[in-house]
C-alpha cells in the first residue's frame, strides 16, 4: 500500500493490556545466553544462495557511465531461511532444516554450504524443474553497487509438499520449537502453513513465523509472529510513527488471527513484544548502525533458541534484541555468537567490551576501512605487561589509526596467567582498540579475516607473506 494513503488516527486500534513484563538483570541475561546452545530447533522455509562479490572502484567505464568493479574476493553464504539456520548454528543450537532447492549448480552449492555447518541436519529436497533462488550483491568500499536476483516463486510441486509434511512430522518429534521462514518464494504456499501448525499442535510444539507474504490468515494460531514495522503498517493500513500505534496494530493482528504474541521488528528502534500480558519495548544495544540486512533472521533465530532452551518469551525476546543490535553494527549478512551476546551486555565503559571474536573484529575493521582509518595487527602471548611491553604497544598505536592485538590462546602445558586474564589486562590499555583470541598455529585465518593494512612484528613471523596479497605490509617498531 502506498504510504501516502495511510491514515494517521488510532481510534480503531485496540489497546493491549497493562504490561506485567519485567526487564531481566545482567546476571539473569548472561545465564540465559549460555543456555541457548542446549536447545534444538526445526526450521522450514525458503532457502537461498547469497553471493557477495567484493572489490574496489577507482574509475568509470569508457563503454557506459557506470563504475568498474575490480573484484578481489567472492563469498557465498546460505540466505533466506538458510540464514536463520546459519544464525542458530552460530549459537551452537542443534538444527533440523527442511527446504527445497533446484537441480542446478546453485542448489548444489547451497546444499554443500548448509550440510557443512556443525549441528545441522539438512533435509533439502530437489525439484528438477525449479531454479534455486540466488541473490548476488556487488560491494565496493562498504557500499552495495548492484544486486541481481534469479528465482522461481511458483508453488512447489504438490507431491513434494506432501513429502515435506511427512519429514516435518518426524523432525518435530526430535526438536522443541518450529520456525517457519516464509520469504514468499513458493515453498510455504497454499495450506502448508496451516498443516504445519496443526502437526505442531498435535505434538505440543511451539511455532514461530516470519513471513513476507502479508497473508497472515494462513498462519492463524501460531505462537509468535514477527512482522517488520513496514509489514505491520500495511496490515493496519496506517502510519505507525509511535510506540503506542505500533503496539495497537500488533494487538489487532494478535486478536484477529489468534496469535499467541506479535514481536515487531523495528530495525534500529529495537523490538516491540505484544502478548496477553501486555507490551514490552526492547531497544537494541547502543552502537553504530551499519547494515539492517539479515537482522530479521537473527532475531527469529535467537528468539526460537531462547524458547527452545526453556526461557520465557520476554527473556527470549530480550536476547533477540541484543543479537539484533550486534548484527546491526556489522556490514553484510552477519551472525551473533554467544561471545558477541555476552560482550554486548557487558556494561558500557568496561574494558572487556574490547575483547571480541574474530568475526566481530572483522566487521569493525570493515567499518574503519570505510572511514579511511589505517588498521594494524600485532600478535603475541603477552604473558606480562611490563613497562617495555606497554611502550611497544604505545608506539605500535602511533603507527596506525586503530590497533588490534591478536592474543594467542592457552595451549597444552600453558604456564602463567590464563588467556582471560591476559585479554583483560590488554583491553585495559588505552593504546589497544580490540583484543582477539587466536590459535597461534593458524595465522592465515586471522589475517585473511581482518586484512589489516599493517602487521607489526618481525618480518619472518608467521603469515607475514600474506600481507602483500591485499596491499598490506609488515613493519617493526
Helices and strands as residue ranges (DSSP letters): G 3-5, H 26-35, G 36-38, E 40-45, E 47-60, E 67-80, H 81-90, E 94-102, H 105-115, E 120-127, E 133-140, E 143-150, H 158-174, E 177-182, H 192-203, E 206-211, G 216-219, E 224-225, H 229-236, H 243-257, E 261-265, G 267-269, E 271-275, E 278-282, H 295-308, H 313-328, H 338-344, G 351-354, E 355-356, H 358-370, E 375-380, H 387-398, E 402-408, H 419-427, E 434-438, H 443-450, E 454-456, G 464-470, E 473-475
